[in-house]
């Protein structure tokens, strides 16, 4: 392994400079992109730096100095350019205020690597080592990216995050073509963009708390009411959800609602962002009786597979493993266990298994559902 040289990168802190830098890039270019962001005390990730790479040129763009969205949108958001990113989900969320629908065409190198036999969830550092032979230093992973000025070490680290995207893209794109997996990869990248663009949150957040699967419909509906309030409030106040209402407290309050405000205050001590105003609002939210409309609007929480469902789950997992082996894909890419667990309990074909996965699994998987 060799250590990479520190790349030269342009520091850009004005709109004119960014527009001038982007103006030299052809409309159909493949552009490397990465971000550095902070998410310690906020609901929304705070974009601290944007890195761009094209044709051996690199830029570190300071989003704290000016609004970078108007310059990015024409080339990356609306144009035919390919945006190369690695493990893009959090970056897409961070960029959503600037690129609401994400990049027009996304090429995620981590997803591509999984499709060509390099494993599920490979890191950028491991991918660089495998495809270029260079060893990246990850010493700045936990840096304070909101500080100014950034150190020379931070700037070097940030630039290297886009330096290798061009060669990685070229090699993985060719391997996808050879395996006839380009369309599947493009579909998964489009799905990733779609998930990131859902800025209103999960309308059925209670489904993630499977410990309440055996609760009555009324209690599940009340839990949903609490979790929806948590999401709305966390977004409005820009604080992490658990600072307002962690999962354990949400379950506790839905199972045994407080009868007076003092009870709620006692039970919610330690919630860092739950001030008096929010406690009062939460208490008033809990008080009304759950309506029939709320119950009807609440999706049932899937239980853990038991008995015949558990046996069927094992058979489904064997099928997925076998089919993934035939296709030389990681089983978790084809169908994660969590998706199978929900399917075997609900018998509702999962959205995750639409598209190319449906073609691979739909002829056989439904037949394994328990009677």
C-alpha positions in Angstrom: 0.0 0.0 0.0 1.2 3.5 -0.8 0.3 6.8 0.9 -1.4 9.3 -1.4 0.0 12.7 -2.1 -1.9 15.7 -0.7 -4.1 17.0 -3.6 -4.3 20.6 -4.6 -7.8 21.9 -4.1 -9.4 25.3 -4.7 -11.0 26.9 -1.6 -14.3 28.4 -2.8 -16.2 30.8 -0.5 -18.1 33.0 -3.0 -21.0 32.3 -5.4 -19.1 33.8 -8.3 -16.1 31.6 -7.7 -18.3 28.4 -7.5 -20.2 29.3 -10.7 -16.9 29.9 -12.5 -15.5 26.6 -11.3 -18.6 24.7 -12.4 -18.8 26.5 -15.7 -15.8 24.6 -17.1 -17.5 21.2 -16.5 -19.4 19.7 -19.5 -23.1 19.1 -18.9 -22.8 15.3 -19.2 -19.7 15.0 -17.0 -19.2 12.6 -14.2 -18.6 14.7 -11.1 -17.3 13.4 -7.7 -19.1 14.8 -4.7 -18.8 14.4 -0.9 -19.8 16.4 2.1 -18.7 16.9 5.6 -21.5 17.6 8.1 -22.1 17.8 11.8 -25.1 16.3 13.6 -24.4 16.4 17.3 -27.1 18.6 18.8 -29.6 19.1 15.9 -32.3 17.3 14.1 -31.1 18.4 10.7 -27.5 17.7 9.6 -25.4 20.9 9.3 -23.6 21.0 6.0 -20.1 22.2 6.8 -18.2 21.5 3.6 -18.8 20.3 0.1 -16.1 18.6 -1.9 -16.2 18.4 -5.7 -13.9 16.6 -8.2 -13.7 16.6 -11.9 -11.0 15.8 -14.4 -8.2 16.1 -11.9 -9.5 19.3 -10.4 -10.8 19.5 -6.9 -12.7 22.1 -4.9 -13.6 22.6 -1.3 -16.7 24.7 -1.1 -17.6 26.6 2.0 -21.4 26.5 2.5 -21.1 28.6 5.7 -20.0 31.6 3.5 -22.8 31.7 1.0 -25.8 29.8 -0.4 -24.3 27.2 -2.7 -27.6 25.7 -3.9 -28.3 28.0 -6.9 -24.9 27.1 -8.4 -25.3 23.4 -7.9 -28.8 22.9 -9.1 -28.3 23.5 -12.9 -25.5 21.0 -13.3 -26.1 18.4 -10.7 -29.8 18.7 -9.9 -31.4 19.4 -13.3 -28.7 18.5 -15.9 -27.6 15.1 -17.2 -24.3 15.0 -15.2 -23.6 11.9 -13.3 -22.9 12.6 -9.6 -20.5 10.0 -8.1 -20.8 9.5 -4.3 -19.9 6.9 -1.8 -22.6 5.6 0.7 -24.7 8.6 -0.2 -27.7 8.4 2.0 -26.6 10.8 4.8 -25.0 13.1 2.2 -28.3 13.3 0.3 -30.2 14.1 3.4 -27.7 16.8 4.2 -28.0 18.2 0.7 -31.8 18.0 0.4 -32.4 21.7 1.1 -30.1 22.5 -1.8 -31.0 19.6 -4.1 -34.5 18.7 -3.0 -34.8 15.8 -5.5 -31.2 14.8 -5.1 -28.7 14.7 -8.0 -30.3 14.1 -11.4 -28.2 10.9 -11.9 -26.6 9.3 -8.9 -23.8 6.7 -9.0 -23.3 5.3 -5.5 -19.9 3.5 -5.4 -20.8 1.5 -2.3 -23.9 0.1 -3.9 -22.0 -0.6 -7.1 -19.3 -2.5 -5.2 -22.0 -4.8 -3.7 -23.3 -5.6 -7.1 -19.9 -6.6 -8.5 -18.9 -8.9 -5.7 -17.0 -6.7 -3.3 -19.3 -7.1 -0.3 -22.1 -5.2 1.3 -21.3 -1.9 2.9 -17.6 -1.6 1.9 -16.0 1.6 3.2 -14.5 4.2 0.9 -11.1 3.6 2.5 -11.3 -0.1 1.7 -12.6 0.5 -1.8 -9.7 2.9 -2.5 -7.2 0.4 -1.2 -8.7 -2.4 -3.3 -9.0 -0.5 -6.6 -6.0 1.9 -6.4 -3.6 0.4 -3.9 -3.5 3.6 -1.8 -4.0 3.8 2.0 -6.1 6.7 3.2 -5.7 8.2 6.6 -9.0 8.5 8.5 -7.6 10.7 11.3 -10.0 13.6 10.7 -13.2 11.5 10.8 -14.4 13.2 14.0 -13.1 16.7 13.2 -15.0 19.8 13.9 -15.9 20.7 10.4 -17.8 23.9 11.4 -14.6 25.6 12.6 -12.9 28.2 10.4 -10.3 28.2 9.2 -10.0 24.4 8.6 -6.6 22.9 9.2 -4.3 21.8 6.4 -4.9 18.2 7.6 -8.7 18.6 7.4 -8.5 20.1 3.9 -6.3 17.2 2.7 -8.6 14.6 4.2 -11.6 16.3 2.6 -10.1 16.5 -0.8 -9.0 12.9 -0.8 -12.6 11.9 -0.3 -13.3 12.9 -3.9 -9.9 12.3 -5.5 -10.5 8.6 -6.1 -14.1 8.8 -7.1 -13.3 9.1 -10.9 -11.2 5.9 -11.1 -13.5 4.0 -8.8 -16.5 5.0 -10.9 -14.8 4.0 -14.1 -13.8 0.5 -12.8 -17.1 -0.2 -11.1 -19.1 1.0 -14.0 -17.3 -1.4 -16.3 -17.7 -4.3 -13.9 -21.4 -3.5 -13.7 -21.6 -3.5 -17.5 -19.8 -6.9 -17.7 -22.2 -8.4 -15.2 -25.3 -6.8 -16.8 -26.1 -5.1 -13.5 -26.1 -1.5 -14.6 -29.9 -1.2 -14.6 -30.2 -2.8 -11.2 -27.6 -0.5 -9.7 -29.4 2.6 -11.3 -32.7 1.4 -9.8 -31.2 1.1 -6.3 -29.6 4.6 -6.6 -32.9 6.1 -7.7 -34.6 4.4 -4.7 -31.9 5.9 -2.4 -32.6 9.4 -3.8 -36.3 8.8 -3.3 -35.9 7.9 0.4 -33.7 10.9 1.0 -36.3 13.2 -0.6 -39.0 12.2 1.9 -38.5 15.1 4.1 -41.8 14.8 6.1 -40.8 11.7 8.0 -42.3 8.2 8.3 -46.1 8.4 8.6 -46.1 5.1 10.5 -43.2 5.4 12.9 -44.7 3.0 15.5 -43.9 0.0 13.2 -40.2 0.3 14.2 -41.1 -0.3 17.9 -41.8 -4.0 17.7 -42.0 -4.4 21.4 -45.5 -3.0 21.1 -46.7 -5.5 18.5 -49.0 -7.3 20.9 -50.6 -4.1 22.2 -54.3 -3.3 21.5 -55.1 -1.2 18.4 -55.9 1.7 20.7 -52.5 1.7 22.4 -50.7 1.3 19.1 -52.6 4.3 17.7 -51.7 6.4 20.8 -48.0 5.4 20.3 -48.2 6.6 16.7 -49.7 9.9 17.9 -46.8 10.4 20.3 -44.1 9.5 17.7 -45.6 11.7 15.1 -45.6 14.6 17.6 -42.0 13.8 18.4 -41.0 14.0 14.8 -42.9 17.3 14.1 -41.5 18.9 17.3 -37.9 17.7 16.7 -38.0 19.2 13.2 -39.5 22.5 14.4 -37.1 22.8 17.3 -34.1 21.3 15.3 -33.2 18.9 18.1 -32.5 15.1 18.0 -35.7 13.1 18.4 -34.5 11.2 21.6 -33.8 14.6 23.3 -37.6 15.2 23.3 -38.9 11.7 23.7 -36.8 8.6 23.6 -38.3 5.3 22.5 -38.6 3.8 26.0 -40.5 6.9 27.3 -42.8 6.9 24.3 -43.6 3.2 25.0 -44.1 3.9 28.7 -46.4 6.9 28.1 -48.5 5.1 25.5 -48.9 2.0 27.7 -49.7 3.9 30.8 -50.7 7.5 30.0 -50.0 10.1 32.7 -53.1 11.3 34.6 -51.7 14.7 35.5 -48.9 17.0 34.4 -46.8 16.4 37.5 -46.8 12.7 36.6 -45.5 13.4 33.2 -42.9 15.8 34.6 -41.6 13.1 37.0 -41.5 10.4 34.3 -39.8 12.5 31.6 -36.9 13.8 33.7 -33.7 13.6 31.7 -35.2 14.4 28.3 -32.8 17.2 27.3 -35.1 19.2 25.0 -38.4 18.6 26.8 -39.0 21.9 28.4 -42.1 23.1 30.2 -43.8 24.2 27.0 -43.2 20.9 25.3 -44.3 18.9 28.4 -47.6 20.9 28.5 -48.1 20.3 24.8 -47.3 16.6 25.2 -49.7 16.2 28.1 -52.5 17.8 26.1 -51.7 15.5 23.2 -51.9 12.4 25.3 -55.2 13.2 27.0 -57.8 12.8 24.2 -59.3 9.4 23.7 -58.1 7.6 20.6 -60.7 7.8 17.9 -61.8 5.1 15.5 -60.3 7.2 12.6 -56.9 7.1 14.4 -57.1 3.4 14.8 -58.0 2.9 11.2 -55.1 5.1 10.1 -52.5 3.2 12.2 -50.7 0.4 10.5 -50.4 -2.6 12.8 -46.9 -3.2 14.2 -45.5 -6.4 12.9 -44.7 -9.0 15.6 -41.6 -11.1 15.7 -42.1 -14.4 13.8 -43.2 -17.3 16.0 -44.2 -20.9 15.3 -45.1 -21.5 11.7 -44.0 -18.0 10.8 -40.6 -18.6 12.3 -40.2 -21.8 10.3 -41.3 -20.1 7.1 -38.8 -17.3 7.8 -36.0 -19.9 7.8 -37.2 -21.3 4.5 -37.4 -17.8 3.0 -33.9 -17.0 4.2 -32.6 -20.2 2.6 -34.3 -19.2 -0.7 -32.8 -15.7 -0.6 -29.3 -17.1 0.2 -29.6 -19.6 -2.6 -30.8 -17.0 -5.2 -28.2 -14.5 -4.1 -25.5 -17.2 -4.5 -26.7 -17.9 -8.0 -26.5 -14.2 -8.8 -23.2 -13.6 -6.9 -24.8 -11.0 -4.8 -24.7 -10.4 -1.0 -27.9 -11.9 0.5 -28.5 -8.6 2.4 -28.5 -6.7 -0.9 -31.1 -9.0 -2.4 -33.3 -9.0 0.7 -32.4 -8.1 4.2 -33.6 -10.4 7.0 -35.7 -7.5 8.5 -37.7 -7.3 5.2 -38.4 -11.1 5.3 -39.4 -10.9 9.0 -42.1 -8.3 8.2 -43.3 -10.1 5.1 -43.7 -13.5 6.8 -45.9 -11.8 9.5 -47.9 -9.4 7.4 -48.1 -11.4 4.1 -47.9 -8.0 2.4 -45.4 -7.9 -0.5 -42.8 -5.4 0.7 -42.1 -2.2 -1.3 -38.4 -3.1 -0.9 -38.9 -6.1 -3.1 -40.4 -4.3 -6.0 -38.3 -3.7 -9.2 -35.5 -6.1 -10.1 -35.9 -7.9 -6.8 -39.5 -8.8 -7.7 -38.3 -10.4 -10.9 -35.9 -12.5 -8.9 -38.0 -13.5 -5.9 -41.8 -13.2 -6.6 -42.3 -16.5 -8.3 -41.1 -18.5 -5.2 -41.2 -16.4 -2.1 -45.0 -16.0 -1.6 -45.4 -19.8 -1.7 -43.4 -20.1 1.5 -45.8 -18.0 3.5 -47.3 -19.9 6.4 -50.9 -21.0 6.1 
